[in-house]
């Protein structure tokens, strides 16, 4: 997509202001703040700017959020966990669910049922996925929390009492979720969630679409089709990132989205006119800026795939669990 440079933007805006050259140092800093303010304003005008839109990207679904581990155990346990498959029984109870820290690495942290049918949270485990999709726990790891209920529970969230490794006073908190976080390792951070599908969407076959609500942690899926689903496909808008130029503004080669260039230049000029109390001229210049932005928004509206990406058609069929 077309881009221009931050240096060009500074020069054009300075020319509109009418300095005949470069702005004073204090005015340059003021202009920098105005540019970022207007950049975000343009960014927020549409959820489907092509530059920032990601369509149907596979993302992990978080099943549990654990907290309560302190220095007396292993604080790495305070993390998000996702379902990775059913235990093959080499270590632990066969056919039961295994959950792994959603940002796996060394050490590996697992939640699974041991051979005594008790849920355990282990640190430093080893794990591999078999060809049939079952989970092979190759190293049991060090149990940090163990289910102490006399009647063992089928679900992790139903466990009433957890015994910490060293008999300390740590109280493990387990919160069940169907959560897609904003951030995931090796993925672009999500700014705004648009739509969530169970399978890859916008291809030849239809895919079930989820209702969801968004909170501080991410998108919470409602009425998930299957509790063993560990991923979903998210269409989203990328996170806003302001310009970070702090010096040598007129020569900066930082890229500016071409679709926002004229809007930012004229709207920032309007801001300078307001600072000078030239309100009528500022209003006229604001209208010029809005015309540039409206033309770019119109381009989005006339694209034939816009309704598919950004809008959902509600029918009996796509509300069913399948």
C-alpha positions as protocol buffer text, in pm:
chain_id: "A"
residue {
  index: 1
  type: UNK
  ca { x: 0 y: 0 z: 0 }
}
residue {
  index: 2
  type: UNK
  ca { x: 111 y: 353 z: -67 }
}
residue {
  index: 3
  type: UNK
  ca { x: 309 y: 534 z: 202 }
}
residue {
  index: 4
  type: UNK
  ca { x: 476 y: 871 z: 238 }
}
residue {
  index: 5
  type: UNK
  ca { x: 735 y: 986 z: 487 }
}
residue {
  index: 6
  type: UNK
  ca { x: 705 y: 1162 z: 818 }
}
residue {
  index: 7
  type: UNK
  ca { x: 948 y: 1422 z: 688 }
}
residue {
  index: 8
  type: UNK
  ca { x: 713 y: 1499 z: 398 }
}
residue {
  index: 9
  type: UNK
  ca { x: 424 y: 1533 z: 641 }
}
residue {
  index: 10
  type: UNK
  ca { x: 617 y: 1779 z: 854 }
}
residue {
  index: 11
  type: UNK
  ca { x: 715 y: 1985 z: 550 }
}
residue {
  index: 12
  type: UNK
  ca { x: 363 y: 1996 z: 405 }
}
residue {
  index: 13
  type: UNK
  ca { x: 208 y: 2091 z: 739 }
}
residue {
  index: 14
  type: UNK
  ca { x: 474 y: 2359 z: 796 }
}
residue {
  index: 15
  type: UNK
  ca { x: 401 y: 2499 z: 450 }
}
residue {
  index: 16
  type: UNK
  ca { x: 28 y: 2516 z: 531 }
}
residue {
  index: 17
  type: UNK
  ca { x: 107 y: 2697 z: 855 }
}
residue {
  index: 18
  type: UNK
  ca { x: 305 y: 2942 z: 643 }
}
residue {
  index: 19
  type: UNK
  ca { x: 636 y: 2963 z: 825 }
}
residue {
  index: 20
  type: UNK
  ca { x: 840 y: 2998 z: 506 }
}
residue {
  index: 21
  type: UNK
  ca { x: 1078 y: 2741 z: 651 }
}
residue {
  index: 22
  type: UNK
  ca { x: 1105 y: 2523 z: 955 }
}
residue {
  index: 23
  type: UNK
  ca { x: 902 y: 2578 z: 1270 }
}
residue {
  index: 24
  type: UNK
  ca { x: 1067 y: 2684 z: 1592 }
}
residue {
  index: 25
  type: UNK
  ca { x: 1182 y: 2399 z: 1817 }
}
residue {
  index: 26
  type: UNK
  ca { x: 889 y: 2436 z: 2057 }
}
residue {
  index: 27
  type: UNK
  ca { x: 640 y: 2444 z: 1771 }
}
residue {
  index: 28
  type: UNK
  ca { x: 795 y: 2131 z: 1618 }
}
residue {
  index: 29
  type: UNK
  ca { x: 732 y: 1942 z: 1941 }
}
residue {
  index: 30
  type: UNK
  ca { x: 377 y: 2074 z: 1948 }
}
residue {
  index: 31
  type: UNK
  ca { x: 329 y: 1964 z: 1587 }
}
residue {
  index: 32
  type: UNK
  ca { x: 454 y: 1615 z: 1675 }
}
residue {
  index: 33
  type: UNK
  ca { x: 185 y: 1575 z: 1939 }
}
residue {
  index: 34
  type: UNK
  ca { x: -85 y: 1711 z: 1707 }
}
residue {
  index: 35
  type: UNK
  ca { x: 19 y: 1462 z: 1436 }
}
residue {
  index: 36
  type: UNK
  ca { x: -13 y: 1162 z: 1668 }
}
residue {
  index: 37
  type: UNK
  ca { x: -349 y: 1285 z: 1794 }
}
residue {
  index: 38
  type: UNK
  ca { x: -487 y: 1316 z: 1441 }
}
residue {
  index: 39
  type: UNK
  ca { x: -323 y: 992 z: 1332 }
}
residue {
  index: 40
  type: UNK
  ca { x: -516 y: 804 z: 1600 }
}
residue {
  index: 41
  type: UNK
  ca { x: -835 y: 989 z: 1515 }
}
residue {
  index: 42
  type: UNK
  ca { x: -811 y: 871 z: 1155 }
}
residue {
  index: 43
  type: UNK
  ca { x: -716 y: 519 z: 1269 }
}
residue {
  index: 44
  type: UNK
  ca { x: -1027 y: 501 z: 1490 }
}
residue {
  index: 45
  type: UNK
  ca { x: -1265 y: 606 z: 1214 }
}
residue {
  index: 46
  type: UNK
  ca { x: -1301 y: 254 z: 1072 }
}
residue {
  index: 47
  type: UNK
  ca { x: -1259 y: -103 z: 1203 }
}
residue {
  index: 48
  type: UNK
  ca { x: -1158 y: -226 z: 858 }
}
residue {
  index: 49
  type: UNK
  ca { x: -880 y: -6 z: 726 }
}
residue {
  index: 50
  type: UNK
  ca { x: -712 y: -255 z: 486 }
}
residue {
  index: 51
  type: UNK
  ca { x: -367 y: -171 z: 622 }
}
residue {
  index: 52
  type: UNK
  ca { x: -463 y: -275 z: 974 }
}
residue {
  index: 53
  type: UNK
  ca { x: -713 y: -554 z: 908 }
}
residue {
  index: 54
  type: UNK
  ca { x: -624 y: -919 z: 973 }
}
residue {
  index: 55
  type: UNK
  ca { x: -878 y: -1172 z: 850 }
}
residue {
  index: 56
  type: UNK
  ca { x: -949 y: -1508 z: 1014 }
}
residue {
  index: 57
  type: UNK
  ca { x: -616 y: -1567 z: 1189 }
}
residue {
  index: 58
  type: UNK
  ca { x: -579 y: -1877 z: 1406 }
}
residue {
  index: 59
  type: UNK
  ca { x: -547 y: -1790 z: 1775 }
}
residue {
  index: 60
  type: UNK
  ca { x: -517 y: -1997 z: 2094 }
}
residue {
  index: 61
  type: UNK
  ca { x: -820 y: -2032 z: 2321 }
}
residue {
  index: 62
  type: UNK
  ca { x: -729 y: -2008 z: 2689 }
}
residue {
  index: 63
  type: UNK
  ca { x: -911 y: -2263 z: 2905 }
}
residue {
  index: 64
  type: UNK
  ca { x: -780 y: -2163 z: 3249 }
}
residue {
  index: 65
  type: UNK
  ca { x: -613 y: -1874 z: 3423 }
}
residue {
  index: 66
  type: UNK
  ca { x: -411 y: -1972 z: 3731 }
}
residue {
  index: 67
  type: UNK
  ca { x: -292 y: -1741 z: 4006 }
}
residue {
  index: 68
  type: UNK
  ca { x: -192 y: -1760 z: 4370 }
}
residue {
  index: 69
  type: UNK
  ca { x: 159 y: -1903 z: 4339 }
}
residue {
  index: 70
  type: UNK
  ca { x: 414 y: -1697 z: 4529 }
}
residue {
  index: 71
  type: UNK
  ca { x: 785 y: -1722 z: 4596 }
}
residue {
  index: 72
  type: UNK
  ca { x: 712 y: -2028 z: 4810 }
}
residue {
  index: 73
  type: UNK
  ca { x: 628 y: -2224 z: 4495 }
}
residue {
  index: 74
  type: UNK
  ca { x: 695 y: -2127 z: 4133 }
}
residue {
  index: 75
  type: UNK
  ca { x: 545 y: -1797 z: 4023 }
}
residue {
  index: 76
  type: UNK
  ca { x: 562 y: -1903 z: 3655 }
}
residue {
  index: 77
  type: UNK
  ca { x: 252 y: -2109 z: 3733 }
}
residue {
  index: 78
  type: UNK
  ca { x: 53 y: -1783 z: 3739 }
}
residue {
  index: 79
  type: UNK
  ca { x: -32 y: -1800 z: 3370 }
}
residue {
  index: 80
  type: UNK
  ca { x: -286 y: -1886 z: 3102 }
}
residue {
  index: 81
  type: UNK
  ca { x: -337 y: -2249 z: 3000 }
}
residue {
  index: 82
  type: UNK
  ca { x: -484 y: -2410 z: 2690 }
}
residue {
  index: 83
  type: UNK
  ca { x: -607 y: -2761 z: 2617 }
}
residue {
  index: 84
  type: UNK
  ca { x: -352 y: -2959 z: 2413 }
}
residue {
  index: 85
  type: UNK
  ca { x: -511 y: -3306 z: 2398 }
}
residue {
  index: 86
  type: UNK
  ca { x: -594 y: -3626 z: 2586 }
}
residue {
  index: 87
  type: UNK
  ca { x: -330 y: -3811 z: 2785 }
}
residue {
  index: 88
  type: UNK
  ca { x: -201 y: -4130 z: 2622 }
}
residue {
  index: 89
  type: UNK
  ca { x: -144 y: -4279 z: 2968 }
}
residue {
  index: 90
  type: UNK
  ca { x: 234 y: -4325 z: 2969 }
}
residue {
  index: 91
  type: UNK
  ca { x: 248 y: -4083 z: 3261 }
}
residue {
  index: 92
  type: UNK
  ca { x: -78 y: -3989 z: 3434 }
}
residue {
  index: 93
  type: UNK
  ca { x: -430 y: -4113 z: 3371 }
}
residue {
  index: 94
  type: UNK
  ca { x: -512 y: -4213 z: 3015 }
}
residue {
  index: 95
  type: UNK
  ca { x: -793 y: -4038 z: 2833 }
}
residue {
  index: 96
  type: UNK
  ca { x: -799 y: -3728 z: 3054 }
}
residue {
  index: 97
  type: UNK
  ca { x: -733 y: -3372 z: 2946 }
}
residue {
  index: 98
  type: UNK
  ca { x: -390 y: -3211 z: 2949 }
}
residue {
  index: 99
  type: UNK
  ca { x: -340 y: -2835 z: 2962 }
}
residue {
  index: 100
  type: UNK
  ca { x: -20 y: -2643 z: 2892 }
}
residue {
  index: 101
  type: UNK
  ca { x: 102 y: -2291 z: 2961 }
}
residue {
  index: 102
  type: UNK
  ca { x: -22 y: -2096 z: 2657 }
}
residue {
  index: 103
  type: UNK
  ca { x: 325 y: -1953 z: 2591 }
}
residue {
  index: 104
  type: UNK
  ca { x: 517 y: -2279 z: 2610 }
}
residue {
  index: 105
  type: UNK
  ca { x: 891 y: -2291 z: 2648 }
}
residue {
  index: 106
  type: UNK
  ca { x: 1142 y: -2402 z: 2907 }
}
residue {
  index: 107
  type: UNK
  ca { x: 1034 y: -2497 z: 3167 }
}
residue {
  index: 108
  type: UNK
  ca { x: 713 y: -2669 z: 3056 }
}
residue {
  index: 109
  type: UNK
  ca { x: 419 y: -2626 z: 3295 }
}
residue {
  index: 110
  type: UNK
  ca { x: 129 y: -2872 z: 3267 }
}
residue {
  index: 111
  type: UNK
  ca { x: -206 y: -2940 z: 3430 }
}
residue {
  index: 112
  type: UNK
  ca { x: -307 y: -3306 z: 3410 }
}
residue {
  index: 113
  type: UNK
  ca { x: -443 y: -3598 z: 3614 }
}
residue {
  index: 114
  type: UNK
  ca { x: -190 y: -3825 z: 3780 }
}
residue {
  index: 115
  type: UNK
  ca { x: -224 y: -4201 z: 3813 }
}
residue {
  index: 116
  type: UNK
  ca { x: -426 y: -4150 z: 4134 }
}
residue {
  index: 117
  type: UNK
  ca { x: -687 y: -3952 z: 3938 }
}
residue {
  index: 118
  type: UNK
  ca { x: -589 y: -3623 z: 4109 }
}
residue {
  index: 119
  type: UNK
  ca { x: -534 y: -3304 z: 3913 }
}
residue {
  index: 120
  type: UNK
  ca { x: -178 y: -3174 z: 3947 }
}
residue {
  index: 121
  type: UNK
  ca { x: 6 y: -2863 z: 3830 }
}
residue {
  index: 122
  type: UNK
  ca { x: 362 y: -2959 z: 3741 }
}
residue {
  index: 123
  type: UNK
  ca { x: 673 y: -2757 z: 3667 }
}
residue {
  index: 124
  type: UNK
  ca { x: 957 y: -2870 z: 3441 }
}
residue {
  index: 125
  type: UNK
  ca { x: 755 y: -3139 z: 3265 }
}
residue {
  index: 126
  type: UNK
  ca { x: 819 y: -3289 z: 2923 }
}
residue {
  index: 127
  type: UNK
  ca { x: 551 y: -3323 z: 2659 }
}
residue {
  index: 128
  type: UNK
  ca { x: 504 y: -3429 z: 2298 }
}
residue {
  index: 129
  type: UNK
  ca { x: 206 y: -3467 z: 2068 }
}
residue {
  index: 130
  type: UNK
  ca { x: 159 y: -3812 z: 1913 }
}
residue {
  index: 131
  type: UNK
  ca { x: 61 y: -3870 z: 1551 }
}
residue {
  index: 132
  type: UNK
  ca { x: -297 y: -3951 z: 1659 }
}
residue {
  index: 133
  type: UNK
  ca { x: -324 y: -3619 z: 1847 }
}
residue {
  index: 134
  type: UNK
  ca { x: -293 y: -3765 z: 2196 }
}
residue {
  index: 135
  type: UNK
  ca { x: -48 y: -3619 z: 2444 }
}
residue {
  index: 136
  type: UNK
  ca { x: 264 y: -3804 z: 2550 }
}
residue {
  index: 137
  type: UNK
  ca { x: 393 y: -3674 z: 2885 }
}
residue {
  index: 138
  type: UNK
  ca { x: 759 y: -3769 z: 2869 }
}
residue {
  index: 139
  type: UNK
  ca { x: 857 y: -3617 z: 3204 }
}
residue {
  index: 140
  type: UNK
  ca { x: 614 y: -3589 z: 3493 }
}
residue {
  index: 141
  type: UNK
  ca { x: 774 y: -3269 z: 3621 }
}
residue {
  index: 142
  type: UNK
  ca { x: 768 y: -3148 z: 3980 }
}
residue {
  index: 143
  type: UNK
  ca { x: 418 y: -3128 z: 4126 }
}
residue {
  index: 144
  type: UNK
  ca { x: 357 y: -2777 z: 4261 }
}
residue {
  index: 145
  type: UNK
  ca { x: -13 y: -2815 z: 4344 }
}
residue {
  index: 146
  type: UNK
  ca { x: -211 y: -3137 z: 4385 }
}
residue {
  index: 147
  type: UNK
  ca { x: -586 y: -3191 z: 4415 }
}
residue {
  index: 148
  type: UNK
  ca { x: -669 y: -3286 z: 4775 }
}
residue {
  index: 149
  type: UNK
  ca { x: -1043 y: -3350 z: 4737 }
}
residue {
  index: 150
  type: UNK
  ca { x: -1152 y: -3692 z: 4864 }
}
residue {
  index: 151
  type: UNK
  ca { x: -1387 y: -3722 z: 4566 }
}
residue {
  index: 152
  type: UNK
  ca { x: -1180 y: -3636 z: 4262 }
}
residue {
  index: 153
  type: UNK
  ca { x: -1329 y: -3387 z: 4021 }
}
residue {
  index: 154
  type: UNK
  ca { x: -1368 y: -3423 z: 3646 }
}
residue {
  index: 155
  type: UNK
  ca { x: -1297 y: -3057 z: 3578 }
}
residue {
  index: 156
  type: UNK
  ca { x: -1006 y: -2849 z: 3700 }
}
residue {
  index: 157
  type: UNK
  ca { x: -1229 y: -2559 z: 3802 }
}
residue {
  index: 158
  type: UNK
  ca { x: -1433 y: -2784 z: 4033 }
}
residue {
  index: 159
  type: UNK
  ca { x: -1139 y: -2876 z: 4256 }
}
residue {
  index: 160
  type: UNK
  ca { x: -1206 y: -2741 z: 4605 }
}
residue {
  index: 161
  type: UNK
  ca { x: -870 y: -2786 z: 4773 }
}
residue {
  index: 162
  type: UNK
  ca { x: -520 y: -2770 z: 4629 }
}
residue {
  index: 163
  type: UNK
  ca { x: -220 y: -2879 z: 4835 }
}
residue {
  index: 164
  type: UNK
  ca { x: 94 y: -2678 z: 4753 }
}
residue {
  index: 165
  type: UNK
  ca { x: 426 y: -2856 z: 4711 }
}
residue {
  index: 166
  type: UNK
  ca { x: 587 y: -2751 z: 5036 }
}
residue {
  index: 167
  type: UNK
  ca { x: 284 y: -2728 z: 5259 }
}
residue {
  index: 168
  type: UNK
  ca { x: 290 y: -2349 z: 5247 }
}
residue {
  index: 169
  type: UNK
  ca { x: -13 y: -2125 z: 5278 }
}
residue {
  index: 170
  type: UNK
  ca { x: -36 y: -2061 z: 4902 }
}
residue {
  index: 171
  type: UNK
  ca { x: -392 y: -2083 z: 4776 }
}
residue {
  index: 172
  type: UNK
  ca { x: -421 y: -2168 z: 4408 }
}
residue {
  index: 173
  type: UNK
  ca { x: -693 y: -1985 z: 4217 }
}
residue {
  index: 174
  type: UNK
  ca { x: -829 y: -2147 z: 3901 }
}
residue {
  index: 175
  type: UNK
  ca { x: -1063 y: -1951 z: 3674 }
}
residue {
  index: 176
  type: UNK
  ca { x: -1225 y: -2128 z: 3379 }
}
residue {
  index: 177
  type: UNK
  ca { x: -1224 y: -1926 z: 3058 }
}
residue {
  index: 178
  type: UNK
  ca { x: -1284 y: -1947 z: 2687 }
}
residue {
  index: 179
  type: UNK
  ca { x: -1055 y: -1653 z: 2627 }
}
residue {
  index: 180
  type: UNK
  ca { x: -859 y: -1523 z: 2330 }
}
residue {
  index: 181
  type: UNK
  ca { x: -600 y: -1277 z: 2467 }
}
residue {
  index: 182
  type: UNK
  ca { x: -496 y: -964 z: 2283 }
}
residue {
  index: 183
  type: UNK
  ca { x: -134 y: -1079 z: 2272 }
}
residue {
  index: 184
  type: UNK
  ca { x: 7 y: -1414 z: 2164 }
}
residue {
  index: 185
  type: UNK
  ca { x: 368 y: -1513 z: 2107 }
}
residue {
  index: 186
  type: UNK
  ca { x: 482 y: -1455 z: 1746 }
}
residue {
  index: 187
  type: UNK
  ca { x: 150 y: -1292 z: 1654 }
}
residue {
  index: 188
  type: UNK
  ca { x: 49 y: -930 z: 1602 }
}
residue {
  index: 189
  type: UNK
  ca { x: -117 y: -777 z: 1907 }
}
residue {
  index: 190
  type: UNK
  ca { x: -492 y: -737 z: 1860 }
}
residue {
  index: 191
  type: UNK
  ca { x: -630 y: -386 z: 1890 }
}
residue {
  index: 192
  type: UNK
  ca { x: -1001 y: -452 z: 1832 }
}
residue {
  index: 193
  type: UNK
  ca { x: -1184 y: -780 z: 1782 }
}
residue {
  index: 194
  type: UNK
  ca { x: -1421 y: -781 z: 1484 }
}
residue {
  index: 195
  type: UNK
  ca { x: -1542 y: -1140 z: 1443 }
}
residue {
  index: 196
  type: UNK
  ca { x: -1453 y: -1486 z: 1575 }
}
residue {
  index: 197
  type: UNK
  ca { x: -1519 y: -1812 z: 1387 }
}
residue {
  index: 198
  type: UNK
  ca { x: -1474 y: -2171 z: 1494 }
}
residue {
  index: 199
  type: UNK
  ca { x: -1296 y: -2266 z: 1170 }
}
residue {
  index: 200
  type: UNK
  ca { x: -1115 y: -2075 z: 896 }
}
residue {
  index: 201
  type: UNK
  ca { x: -1366 y: -1823 z: 764 }
}
residue {
  index: 202
  type: UNK
  ca { x: -1433 y: -1640 z: 437 }
}
residue {
  index: 203
  type: UNK
  ca { x: -1348 y: -1938 z: 221 }
}
residue {
  index: 204
  type: UNK
  ca { x: -1575 y: -2166 z: 19 }
}
residue {
  index: 205
  type: UNK
  ca { x: -1733 y: -2336 z: 320 }
}
residue {
  index: 206
  type: UNK
  ca { x: -1929 y: -2158 z: 590 }
}
residue {
  index: 207
  type: UNK
  ca { x: -1803 y: -2159 z: 947 }
}
residue {
  index: 208
  type: UNK
  ca { x: -1978 y: -2126 z: 1279 }
}
residue {
  index: 209
  type: UNK
  ca { x: -1943 y: -1776 z: 1422 }
}
residue {
  index: 210
  type: UNK
  ca { x: -1918 y: -1709 z: 1794 }
}
residue {
  index: 211
  type: UNK
  ca { x: -2075 y: -1441 z: 2007 }
}
residue {
  index: 212
  type: UNK
  ca { x: -1824 y: -1288 z: 2246 }
}
residue {
  index: 213
  type: UNK
  ca { x: -1766 y: -1004 z: 2486 }
}
residue {
  index: 214
  type: UNK
  ca { x: -1443 y: -813 z: 2533 }
}
residue {
  index: 215
  type: UNK
  ca { x: -1279 y: -726 z: 2863 }
}
residue {
  index: 216
  type: UNK
  ca { x: -933 y: -618 z: 2981 }
}
residue {
  index: 217
  type: UNK
  ca { x: -786 y: -963 z: 2908 }
}
residue {
  index: 218
  type: UNK
  ca { x: -929 y: -1021 z: 2559 }
}
residue {
  index: 219
  type: UNK
  ca { x: -1234 y: -1173 z: 2389 }
}
residue {
  index: 220
  type: UNK
  ca { x: -1444 y: -1415 z: 2593 }
}
residue {
  index: 221
  type: UNK
  ca { x: -1624 y: -1665 z: 2370 }
}
residue {
  index: 222
  type: UNK
  ca { x: -1985 y: -1745 z: 2458 }
}
residue {
  index: 223
  type: UNK
  ca { x: -2133 y: -2093 z: 2412 }
}
residue {
  index: 224
  type: UNK
  ca { x: -1821 y: -2254 z: 2270 }
}
residue {
  index: 225
  type: UNK
  ca { x: -1907 y: -2547 z: 2044 }
}
residue {
  index: 226
  type: UNK
  ca { x: -1673 y: -2797 z: 2210 }
}
residue {
  index: 227
  type: UNK
  ca { x: -1481 y: -2762 z: 2537 }
}
residue {
  index: 228
  type: UNK
  ca { x: -1183 y: -2936 z: 2374 }
}
residue {
  index: 229
  type: UNK
  ca { x: -1146 y: -2670 z: 2105 }
}
residue {
  index: 230
  type: UNK
  ca { x: -812 y: -2501 z: 2168 }
}
residue {
  index: 231
  type: UNK
  ca { x: -814 y: -2245 z: 1888 }
}
residue {
  index: 232
  type: UNK
  ca { x: -1044 y: -2017 z: 1694 }
}
residue {
  index: 233
  type: UNK
  ca { x: -1009 y: -1786 z: 1395 }
}
residue {
  index: 234
  type: UNK
  ca { x: -1016 y: -1415 z: 1467 }
}
residue {
  index: 235
  type: UNK
  ca { x: -1071 y: -1123 z: 1235 }
}
residue {
  index: 236
  type: UNK
  ca { x: -934 y: -815 z: 1402 }
}
residue {
  index: 237
  type: UNK
  ca { x: -787 y: -470 z: 1372 }
}
residue {
  index: 238
  type: UNK
  ca { x: -424 y: -430 z: 1468 }
}
residue {
  index: 239
  type: UNK
  ca { x: -324 y: -226 z: 1770 }
}
residue {
  index: 240
  type: UNK
  ca { x: -264 y: 145 z: 1714 }
}
residue {
  index: 241
  type: UNK
  ca { x: 102 y: 244 z: 1725 }
}
residue {
  index: 242
  type: UNK
  ca { x: 179 y: 618 z: 1731 }
}
residue {
  index: 243
  type: UNK
  ca { x: 475 y: 769 z: 1553 }
}
residue {
  index: 244
  type: UNK
  ca { x: 783 y: 768 z: 1775 }
}
residue {
  index: 245
  type: UNK
  ca { x: 988 y: 1034 z: 1593 }
}
residue {
  index: 246
  type: UNK
  ca { x: 1137 y: 1274 z: 1847 }
}
residue {
  index: 247
  type: UNK
  ca { x: 1404 y: 1461 z: 1650 }
}
residue {
  index: 248
  type: UNK
  ca { x: 1512 y: 1562 z: 1299 }
}
residue {
  index: 249
  type: UNK
  ca { x: 1145 y: 1566 z: 1202 }
}
residue {
  index: 250
  type: UNK
  ca { x: 1191 y: 1720 z: 858 }
}
residue {
  index: 251
  type: UNK
  ca { x: 1426 y: 1444 z: 741 }
}
residue {
  index: 252
  type: UNK
  ca { x: 1252 y: 1147 z: 898 }
}
residue {
  index: 253
  type: UNK
  ca { x: 1189 y: 850 z: 668 }
}
residue {
  index: 254
  type: UNK
  ca { x: 935 y: 686 z: 899 }
}
residue {
  index: 255
  type: UNK
  ca { x: 641 y: 569 z: 690 }
}
residue {
  index: 256
  type: UNK
  ca { x: 306 y: 749 z: 706 }
}
residue {
  index: 257
  type: UNK
  ca { x: -2 y: 571 z: 565 }
}
residue {
  index: 258
  type: UNK
  ca { x: -85 y: 734 z: 234 }
}
residue {
  index: 259
  type: UNK
  ca { x: -457 y: 717 z: 304 }
}
residue {
  index: 260
  type: UNK
  ca { x: -413 y: 936 z: 614 }
}
residue {
  index: 261
  type: UNK
  ca { x: -153 y: 1181 z: 484 }
}
residue {
  index: 262
  type: UNK
  ca { x: -370 y: 1468 z: 360 }
}
residue {
  index: 263
  type: UNK
  ca { x: -616 y: 1436 z: 647 }
}
residue {
  index: 264
  type: UNK
  ca { x: -339 y: 1462 z: 906 }
}
residue {
  index: 265
  type: UNK
  ca { x: -170 y: 1756 z: 734 }
}
residue {
  index: 266
  type: UNK
  ca { x: -487 y: 1967 z: 704 }
}
residue {
  index: 267
  type: UNK
  ca { x: -635 y: 1870 z: 1042 }
}
residue {
  index: 268
  type: UNK
  ca { x: -309 y: 1953 z: 1221 }
}
residue {
  index: 269
  type: UNK
  ca { x: -306 y: 2288 z: 1041 }
}
residue {
  index: 270
  type: UNK
  ca { x: -659 y: 2342 z: 1174 }
}
residue {
  index: 271
  type: UNK
  ca { x: -529 y: 2267 z: 1525 }
}
residue {
  index: 272
  type: UNK
  ca { x: -260 y: 2534 z: 1484 }
}
residue {
  index: 273
  type: UNK
  ca { x: -521 y: 2783 z: 1370 }
}
residue {
  index: 274
  type: UNK
  ca { x: -724 y: 2714 z: 1684 }
}
residue {
  index: 275
  type: UNK
  ca { x: -415 y: 2771 z: 1900 }
}
residue {
  index: 276
  type: UNK
  ca { x: -388 y: 3114 z: 1731 }
}
residue {
  index: 277
  type: UNK
  ca { x: -761 y: 3174 z: 1800 }
}
residue {
  index: 278
  type: UNK
  ca { x: -839 y: 3189 z: 1428 }
}
residue {
  index: 279
  type: UNK
  ca { x: -1156 y: 2991 z: 1476 }
}
residue {
  index: 280
  type: UNK
  ca { x: -1332 y: 3056 z: 1145 }
}
residue {
  index: 281
  type: UNK
  ca { x: -1026 y: 2963 z: 942 }
}
residue {
  index: 282
  type: UNK
  ca { x: -978 y: 2656 z: 1163 }
}
residue {
  index: 283
  type: UNK
  ca { x: -1334 y: 2545 z: 1093 }
}
residue {
  index: 284
  type: UNK
  ca { x: -1287 y: 2581 z: 719 }
}
residue {
  index: 285
  type: UNK
  ca { x: -961 y: 2387 z: 729 }
}
residue {
  index: 286
  type: UNK
  ca { x: -1123 y: 2116 z: 941 }
}
residue {
  index: 287
  type: UNK
  ca { x: -1382 y: 2069 z: 668 }
}
residue {
  index: 288
  type: UNK
  ca { x: -1107 y: 2029 z: 410 }
}
residue {
  index: 289
  type: UNK
  ca { x: -943 y: 1763 z: 629 }
}
residue {
  index: 290
  type: UNK
  ca { x: -1272 y: 1580 z: 682 }
}
residue {
  index: 291
  type: UNK
  ca { x: -1330 y: 1572 z: 305 }
}
residue {
  index: 292
  type: UNK
  ca { x: -998 y: 1393 z: 255 }
}
residue {
  index: 293
  type: UNK
  ca { x: -1086 y: 1141 z: 525 }
}
residue {
  index: 294
  type: UNK
  ca { x: -1439 y: 1090 z: 391 }
}
residue {
  index: 295
  type: UNK
  ca { x: -1298 y: 1005 z: 47 }
}
residue {
  index: 296
  type: UNK
  ca { x: -1080 y: 733 z: 201 }
}
residue {
  index: 297
  type: UNK
  ca { x: -1369 y: 597 z: 405 }
}
residue {
  index: 298
  type: UNK
  ca { x: -1582 y: 584 z: 92 }
}
residue {
  index: 299
  type: UNK
  ca { x: -1324 y: 362 z: -72 }
}
residue {
  index: 300
  type: UNK
  ca { x: -1373 y: 114 z: 210 }
}
residue {
  index: 301
  type: UNK
  ca { x: -1752 y: 126 z: 178 }
}
residue {
  index: 302
  type: UNK
  ca { x: -1754 y: 44 z: -191 }
}
residue {
  index: 303
  type: UNK
  ca { x: -1528 y: -259 z: -161 }
}
residue {
  index: 304
  type: UNK
  ca { x: -1741 y: -564 z: -225 }
}
residue {
  index: 305
  type: UNK
  ca { x: -1589 y: -771 z: 53 }
}
residue {
  index: 306
  type: UNK
  ca { x: -1647 y: -514 z: 325 }
}
residue {
  index: 307
  type: UNK
  ca { x: -1985 y: -654 z: 430 }
}
residue {
  index: 308
  type: UNK
  ca { x: -1837 y: -1002 z: 459 }
}
residue {
  index: 309
  type: UNK
  ca { x: -1546 y: -906 z: 682 }
}
residue {
  index: 310
  type: UNK
  ca { x: -1705 y: -646 z: 904 }
}
residue {
  index: 311
  type: UNK
  ca { x: -2072 y: -740 z: 924 }
}
residue {
  index: 312
  type: UNK
  ca { x: -2249 y: -1047 z: 1045 }
}
residue {
  index: 313
  type: UNK
  ca { x: -2578 y: -1172 z: 908 }
}
residue {
  index: 314
  type: UNK
  ca { x: -2771 y: -1336 z: 1191 }
}
residue {
  index: 315
  type: UNK
  ca { x: -2966 y: -1651 z: 1102 }
}
residue {
  index: 316
  type: UNK
  ca { x: -3093 y: -1955 z: 1287 }
}
residue {
  index: 317
  type: UNK
  ca { x: -2822 y: -2166 z: 1126 }
}
residue {
  index: 318
  type: UNK
  ca { x: -2520 y: -1963 z: 1231 }
}
residue {
  index: 319
  type: UNK
  ca { x: -2646 y: -1946 z: 1590 }
}
residue {
  index: 320
  type: UNK
  ca { x: -2643 y: -2325 z: 1629 }
}
residue {
  index: 321
  type: UNK
  ca { x: -2364 y: -2514 z: 1804 }
}
residue {
  index: 322
  type: UNK
  ca { x: -2202 y: -2767 z: 1575 }
}
